[in-house]
Amino acid sequence: MSAVVLYLKLFWTFFKIGLFGFGGGYGMLSLIQNEVVENHQWISNSEFTDIVAVSQMTPGPIGINSATYVGYKAIENVDMSRSQAVFGSLLASFSVMLPSFILMLLISAFFMRYKDHNSVQTVLAWLRPVVVGMLAAAVLLLLNEENLGVFQRDNLQLYVSIGLFILAFIATYYWKVGPIKMILLAGLFGGIFYSIF
């Protein structure tokens, strides 16, 4: 496959993801996984899980961070040069942001004028459950072997993952621990536990 064809595929794939990624970056995760792992097979499921973890730890929206990494790996995996891979990451990042940029320009021009119109309110009412569904799909997507282990052969990882989830839920819901502290604490507890065992 030529570089131009691959660049066009990257652009179109991430443009579609950006166009239909309602609910922000986490809402995009299931779309990204479906396109880059299942349809195009640019990366493996294990690499995708790593992308999600790295994207959560680095500053910026998770959808853009994921696009940057996938754009780089898609080009690198077909043995193209590093500069071509960097261009692929820039192209994927630009592509995933472009629909939002265009739509926000259009919305900002018309929304304030028509925000109370029945049609606009109807569309917004339809989008709310879509956003919840896409966020739920992102959660289910991350319930995989790489994150939880396999119960038959690695039940310790499963128990640790479930324990960290319960502790994180209690800390954020009941004790109102902020997200930055929660990320640091979960990383600290996970690192300590896995270094001991």
C-alpha positions as CSV (number, residue, x, y, z in Angstrom):
1,M,0.0,0.0,0.0
2,S,1.4,3.4,-1.0
3,A,1.9,6.1,1.6
4,V,-0.7,8.4,-0.1
5,V,-3.4,5.7,0.1
6,L,-2.6,5.0,3.8
7,Y,-2.6,8.8,4.6
8,L,-6.0,9.1,2.9
9,K,-7.3,6.1,4.9
10,L,-6.0,7.7,8.1
11,F,-7.6,11.0,7.3
12,W,-11.0,9.5,6.4
13,T,-11.0,7.1,9.3
14,F,-10.3,9.7,11.9
15,F,-12.5,12.3,10.3
16,K,-15.4,9.8,10.7
17,I,-14.4,9.2,14.3
18,G,-14.3,12.9,15.0
19,L,-17.7,13.4,13.3
20,F,-19.5,10.7,15.2
21,G,-17.6,10.8,18.5
22,F,-20.4,12.2,20.6
23,G,-19.6,12.3,24.3
24,G,-16.0,13.4,24.0
25,G,-12.9,11.2,24.0
26,Y,-14.3,8.4,26.0
27,G,-17.2,8.2,23.7
28,M,-14.8,7.9,20.8
29,L,-12.9,4.9,22.3
30,S,-15.3,2.3,20.9
31,L,-15.3,3.9,17.5
32,I,-11.5,4.1,17.5
33,Q,-11.2,0.5,18.6
34,N,-13.6,-0.7,15.9
35,E,-11.9,1.2,13.1
36,V,-8.2,0.8,13.9
37,V,-8.2,-2.7,15.5
38,E,-11.1,-4.5,13.8
39,N,-11.6,-2.9,10.4
40,H,-8.1,-1.8,9.4
41,Q,-6.0,-3.9,11.8
42,W,-3.4,-1.1,12.1
43,I,-2.8,-2.1,15.8
44,S,-3.5,-5.1,18.0
45,N,-6.1,-5.1,20.8
46,S,-3.2,-5.2,23.3
47,E,-1.6,-2.1,21.7
48,F,-5.0,-0.3,21.8
49,T,-5.3,-1.0,25.6
50,D,-1.8,0.5,26.0
51,I,-2.9,3.5,24.0
52,V,-5.8,4.1,26.2
53,A,-3.6,3.9,29.3
54,V,-1.0,6.3,27.9
55,S,-3.6,8.7,26.6
56,Q,-5.2,8.9,30.1
57,M,-1.8,9.7,31.6
58,T,-0.8,12.4,29.2
59,P,-2.3,15.9,29.0
60,G,-5.0,16.5,26.5
61,P,-8.1,14.9,25.3
62,I,-8.0,11.1,25.1
63,G,-9.5,11.0,21.6
64,I,-6.7,13.3,20.2
65,N,-4.0,11.5,22.1
66,S,-5.2,8.2,20.8
67,A,-5.3,9.5,17.2
68,T,-1.8,10.8,17.5
69,Y,-0.5,7.4,18.6
70,V,-2.5,5.3,16.2
71,G,-1.4,7.6,13.3
72,Y,2.2,7.0,14.2
73,K,1.9,3.2,14.7
74,A,-0.2,2.7,11.5
75,I,2.6,4.2,9.4
76,E,5.4,2.7,11.4
77,N,3.9,-0.8,11.2
78,V,4.2,-0.8,7.4
79,D,8.0,0.0,7.6
80,M,7.8,3.6,6.5
81,S,10.3,6.2,7.8
82,R,10.0,7.9,11.1
83,S,9.3,11.3,9.5
84,Q,6.4,9.7,7.6
85,A,5.1,8.2,10.9
86,V,5.3,11.6,12.5
87,F,3.3,13.1,9.6
88,G,0.8,10.2,10.1
89,S,0.3,11.1,13.7
90,L,-0.2,14.8,12.9
91,L,-2.6,13.9,10.1
92,A,-4.7,11.6,12.4
93,S,-4.8,14.3,15.1
94,F,-5.8,17.0,12.7
95,S,-8.5,14.7,11.1
96,V,-10.1,13.8,14.4
97,M,-10.3,17.5,15.4
98,L,-11.5,18.9,12.1
99,P,-15.2,17.9,12.3
100,S,-15.5,19.4,15.8
101,F,-13.9,22.6,14.6
102,I,-16.2,22.9,11.6
103,L,-19.3,22.0,13.7
104,M,-18.5,24.4,16.5
105,L,-18.1,27.2,14.0
106,L,-21.5,26.4,12.6
107,I,-23.1,25.9,15.9
108,S,-21.7,29.0,17.5
109,A,-23.1,31.0,14.6
110,F,-26.7,29.6,14.9
111,F,-27.1,28.1,18.4
112,M,-27.6,31.2,20.3
113,R,-30.3,32.4,17.9
114,Y,-32.2,29.1,17.7
115,K,-31.4,27.4,21.1
116,D,-35.0,27.6,22.3
117,H,-36.5,26.2,19.1
118,N,-38.3,22.9,19.4
119,S,-36.3,21.2,16.7
120,V,-33.0,22.1,18.4
121,Q,-34.3,20.9,21.8
122,T,-35.5,17.6,20.2
123,V,-32.1,16.9,18.7
124,L,-30.4,17.6,22.0
125,A,-32.8,15.3,23.7
126,W,-31.9,12.5,21.2
127,L,-28.2,13.1,21.7
128,R,-28.2,12.6,25.5
129,P,-28.9,8.9,25.5
130,V,-26.4,8.4,22.6
131,V,-23.7,10.0,24.7
132,V,-24.5,7.8,27.7
133,G,-24.5,4.7,25.4
134,M,-21.1,5.6,23.9
135,L,-19.6,6.2,27.4
136,A,-21.0,2.8,28.5
137,A,-19.5,1.2,25.3
138,A,-16.1,2.7,26.3
139,V,-16.4,1.1,29.8
140,L,-17.3,-2.3,28.3
141,L,-14.5,-2.0,25.8
142,L,-11.9,-1.7,28.6
143,L,-13.3,-4.8,30.4
144,N,-10.9,-7.0,28.5
145,E,-8.1,-9.5,29.2
146,E,-5.4,-6.9,29.2
147,N,-7.0,-4.9,31.9
148,L,-8.5,-7.6,34.1
149,G,-6.5,-10.7,33.3
150,V,-8.1,-14.2,32.7
151,F,-9.7,-15.6,35.8
152,Q,-8.6,-19.2,35.1
153,R,-4.9,-18.4,35.0
154,D,-4.4,-14.9,36.5
155,N,-7.1,-14.4,39.1
156,L,-4.8,-12.1,41.2
157,Q,-4.8,-9.4,38.4
158,L,-8.6,-9.7,38.3
159,Y,-9.0,-9.3,42.1
160,V,-6.6,-6.3,42.1
161,S,-8.4,-4.7,39.2
162,I,-11.8,-5.1,40.9
163,G,-10.4,-3.9,44.2
164,L,-8.9,-0.8,42.7
165,F,-12.2,-0.1,40.9
166,I,-14.2,-0.4,44.1
167,L,-11.7,1.8,46.1
168,A,-11.7,4.4,43.3
169,F,-15.5,4.4,43.2
170,I,-15.8,4.9,46.9
171,A,-13.1,7.5,47.0
172,T,-14.6,9.6,44.2
173,Y,-18.3,9.1,45.0
174,Y,-18.3,9.3,48.8
175,W,-15.1,11.0,49.7
176,K,-15.1,13.4,46.7
177,V,-11.4,12.7,45.9
178,G,-10.5,14.7,42.7
179,P,-9.6,13.0,39.5
180,I,-5.9,14.0,39.6
181,K,-5.5,12.6,43.1
182,M,-7.4,9.5,42.1
183,I,-5.2,8.8,39.2
184,L,-2.1,9.2,41.3
185,L,-3.4,7.1,44.2
186,A,-4.6,4.3,41.8
187,G,-1.3,4.2,40.1
188,L,0.5,4.2,43.5
189,F,-1.6,1.3,44.9
190,G,-1.4,-0.7,41.7
191,G,2.4,-0.2,41.5
192,I,2.9,-1.2,45.1
193,F,0.7,-4.2,44.9
194,Y,2.3,-5.6,41.7
195,S,5.8,-4.9,43.0
196,I,5.0,-7.0,46.2
197,F,3.4,-9.8,44.3
